[in-house]
Amino acid sequence: MELTDYRTLGKSGLIVSPLALGTMTFGNKQWGSTDEVSKQMFDHYVDAGGNFVDTADVYSNGESERLIGKFIEDRKIRDSIVLSTKYSFHQGVLDSKPSLSKAANPNSGGNGRKNLYRSVDNSLKNLGTDYIDMYWMHVWDMVTPLEEVLQSMDNLVKAGKIRYYGFSDMPAWYAAKGAALAKAYHTAPPIAQQMHYALTERTLEQEHIPSAIDSGQGTVIWSPLAYGFLTGKYENDGNGNLDDADGRLNKFNPMFPEVTEKHWHILDVLRSVSKDSGHSMAQLALAWVTQQKGITSTLIGASKLNQLRANIDSLQIEFSNEHLKKLNDASRLSMVNPYLIFKPEVIDNAVFGGNSVKSL
């Protein structure tokens, strides 16, 4: 596979690369990349044939958007880039030490129309463009009516400010309902979901991925390396605890609340496959995600050029049956209610009287 093995994002005409350039590290002075390195990574990705660039208004308080806009303008390649950004979070919330002690204006965050319109205008200004190709609701705020979000996004499509939109970090039912309502209302539909998925976190397989396929939405993955855990750089302190000096996993990270015994087992198996195959742990973990059913594109969020090159090279990996089975078995989901009953052998026997019945 190559970056130029393009595919459509959901049932739309928007064409993207199998790996998207994630730019959360761009402009981040604490743990990200320098502007020079960010430019090198952007150029390398584009020169390799990549066309899908993802950012957000809160990444480095807008600096990521500004850098991306400058890089695109310098190369005069706006039309060939699928430019993706997001809204919903309060500015500064992704800092290493966010200040949550003093209440701020609640309308400068969330999914509502007031914040949405403010955010899209700010992003257009930061990016130095008059339209955004893919606009994401960054996170479900749990209060704004879905109908308001759909109508507001449709208005932005009609106004020419965005071309397409989708949802990130939300329940599967929310995205499915959004697609159904948009069809019923004859408005522009959400074309994709963006979610976390990795060897250490396969919950999407239960609802999100099947639902997206059914409703015609693509799936874009963030953090396929589980915040760096699957690179092997974090060590077990001997008591099953994480030696996390930079605090990326243990501090203010609701998506990775704890490292379990199963996580360490997955890491051990991944390390073993890495030694057998000659590929790095990071490359294998990324390739595993990229090759899963229903995955349209996967964000790669490198902070160094050599990391980006290795990430792109992961597209060349072909797993042996043995290695794939080891990774699948180690990371397999523990089945919970009601999924315990949704097994072919159970349904065939209990529902169809011992007959094997398959859908076309």
N, C-alpha and C positions, 0 to 999 in steps of 0.2 A: 504494500500500500504506500501511496505517496500523498503529500499535501495536496496535490492536484487531482486526487481521486475525489472530485467534488460530488456533493449530494444535495438534494433539496432539503430545506428545513421544514419538516412536517409536510402537509399537503399545501404547499405554497410554491411560488416561483422563485423564492430566495435561495441562492446556491452558495454553499459554504464548504470549507475544508474540513476533513475529519479531525483535525486538531485546531483549536482556536487559541490565539495568543491572549492569555490572561495578563492583565497589566496592573494588578493590585500592588506589585512591588515598585511600579514606576512612580518616582517622585517621593517615595517614602524614605526619609532621612534616618529613621531609626533602625530598620532592618531590611530595607529594600535596596534598590539599585541606584547608582548614580545616574544622572541624566545622560552621560556619555555611554554607559553600559546599556541603559534603556534603549538608546538610539541604535546601538549595535545589534541588540536583540530584535528590535523591530525590523531593521533592514534585513537581517538574516532570515527571519520568518517570511517576509515578503519576497525576497529573492529566491527562496526555496519553493515558492508557489502558493504560500498561505494567503488567504484573503479574509479571514474572520478574526476581527480584533475586538476584544471585550474589555470594558472598563465600567466604572460606576461613579456617580457624583460624589460619593463619600471616600473614594480611594484617595488617600493623601489630601483630603479636603479639597478635591477638585484639581489638584496638580496633575494627577494621572491623565485626566481628560485634556488638560491644557497641553501636556507633552504629546499625547497622541495626535491632537489636532495639528500641532506644529510639525510633527514628523510627516504626517500625510500631506500637509501643504508644501513642505520642502521638496517632496518628491512628485508633487502634482498627480497624485494617484487616488483622489477621492472617489472617482466613479468605480474603480476596481476593488475598493475595500468595502467589505460588509461591516459597518461600524455599529457596535452594540454598546449600550450603556443602560444604567438602571436608576431607579428612584425608590424612596420609601424611608430610608434611615435618616436620623438626625446627623448633621455634620459633626465630626469628631468622635462618633460612637465607635469607630474601628481603631481609634488610637490605642496604644498599648496600655495606657492608663486613662480611660475615659472618665470625664467628670460627670457623675450622675447625682451629685449632692444638691445641685441647684436646679430647680425646674425651669425648663425653657419653653418657648412657644410651641404648644402641641401641634399647631397647624403647619409647622415647618418640618413635619415628619408624617408618616402614614401614607395610606393609599388614596385618600380623598382627592377630589377635584382641585381644591385650592392648592394643596402641596404638589399635585401632579403637574398642573400648569406652570407653577413657579419653577419646579425642578426641570422640566423639559426646556424652558427658556434659558435657564442657567447653563444647562448642559450644552445647548446649541451654541451659546456664547463661548463657553470654555473650549469646545471642540472646533470652533471657527468654521462651522458649517451651517447650512440652512435646513438640513434634514438628517434624521437618524434612521438607519436601516432597520435596526432591531432594538426596540425599547422594552425593558423588563420592569415589571413590578418586582422589586428586590426581595420583599418579604411580606407575607400576609399579616396585616395589622390586627386582624380578629374583630374589627368593628365596622369598617366601611362596607356598605352594601355592595355586593358583587355587581349589581346592575349599574351602580354609579361608575365603577371602574370601567366596565365594558363601554358605556356610553361615552365616557371621557376619552378613552383610547380611540374609539371610532371617530370622535370629533377631531382628534389630532391627526388621524390618518387622512380624513377629508380635508383638513387644513394644510396637508403636505408637510407637516413637521416630523412625522414618523411614517415609515413605510409599513412596518409590521410590529407586533408586540407579543409578549408572552409573560408567563408567571414564573417566579422563582421562590423556592422555599415556602411551599404551601401544601395543604392536604390534597390528596389525589382527587377527592370529590369536588374540590373547589375548581380545579382546572377542567375537570369533565363537565361540571355544571356550566362553567364559563363558555365552553365550546358549544354546548347544547343551546344555551340562551342566545348566543350570538347568531346561531343558525336560525333560531325561531324569530329573532328580531330583525334578521337580514342586515346585520351589522358586521363590520370587520371582525373576524374571529381571532382568538389567540392561536398562534401557530406552533408554539413550543413551550416546554417547561425547562427550567434550569435547576438542578438539584445536586446534592452531594451523593457520591456513589464511589465505593472503593472495595477492595477485598475485605476490609474491616467493617464495612457498612453496606449491606446488600438489601436493606429493607425495601428499596424501590421496586424490587422484583415482585413484591406481593400485590401492590396496587398501582403505583405511579406509572411504571413502564407499560404494563398491559392496558391501562386506561388511556395513556397517550397514544399508543398504537391504534386503539379502537376509535379514538376521537380525531385521528389525523394530525396529532401534534408530534413534533420532533422532541428529542430529549438531549439536552446539553448538560454535560457533567462538570462540576467544579470539585476541586481537591481530590483528584483520583489517587493521590499519594497520602491521603489522610493527614494533612497538615505536616507532611514530612516524615511521619512515623514509619511509613513503608520504605523509606530510603535506607533505613537501618542506622541512622545517625543517633537515635535515642537508645539509651541502654537501660537494662533492668538493673536496679540497684542491689539485686540479690534477694529482695523481699517481695518481688512482684511489683514494685513501685517504679515510676518513671523518673529517670535522671534528666530533668527538663530545665536546663540552666537558663534558656532564653524565655521560658514561660509561655511558649506558644500553645502548648497543650493543656497546661494546668491552670492557667490564669485567664479568666474572663472568656471562656470558650464553651458556650452551651452545646455546641455540636460535637464536642469530644470530652464529655464530662469525666470519664475515667478510662484507664487502661486495664483491661481484664485479662484473665489467664488465656482466654481464647485469642485475644489480640497478640499476645506473646507467642502463642503457638503458630498463628498465621505468619508472624515475622520469621520464626524459625524455619518453617516450610519454605517461605519465599527465599530465605538465605540459602537453603539447600538447593533449590532449583537454580538460583543464581550461580552457584558454584558449578553445577552440572552443565549449565547452558552457556556460560561465559558472558551472559548479559547481566547488567547491573540490576539490583533489586528494584530501583526506581523505574527502569525501562520495562521490566517484567510486569510490575504493578500497573503501569500506564497501559501497556499493550493488552493486558487482561481486560481492563475497562473498555478500551477502544473497540475490542472485538466482540463485546456482548450484544445480544439481540436488542434492537430498539434504540441503540445509542447512535445519535446523529453526529455529534461532535463533542470533543473533550477539551476542556481548558487546560493549558499548560502554563503554570505560573512560575517561571524560573526567575532567579535573581542574578544569575551569571550566564554568560554566553555559552560556556561549555555545557551547562545544564540544559539549555535550550537545544543545543545540537544533539545531545543525547536523547532528549525527549522526542525530537523529530525522527531520529534514527529508530526509535522503538516501533515505528510503523512497519519496519521490515521484519519484525519478529514473527516467526511461525512456531507455535507451541507443538511439542510432541504430545501425543495422547497421554503419556505417562505424566509429564509435567503439568498438563492442564488438569488432569484428574486430581493430582496432589493439591493444587491450588483451589480447585472447586470444593474438594472434600474438606479442606481445612477451614474454609471460609463459609461453608454452607449455613444458611439460615436455620435457626431453631424454629420449627413450626409451632404456631400458636393458634388458638381459636379465632376464627372459624376455619382456618386453612388446613387444619388437621384432616378434615374430611375430603378436601379437594385433591385426591390422589386417584389416578386412573384405576388402580386395582380396587379401591374402595367403591368408587362410583359404579364401575362395571359389575361388581358383585352385588352391592346393596341396592342399586337403582335399576340396573338393566338385567338383573337375574342371571349373572354370570356371563353375559355377552360383552364382547369388546365393541364399543361404539365410539367412532371418531367423527368430528365435524369436518366439513370440507372447507 
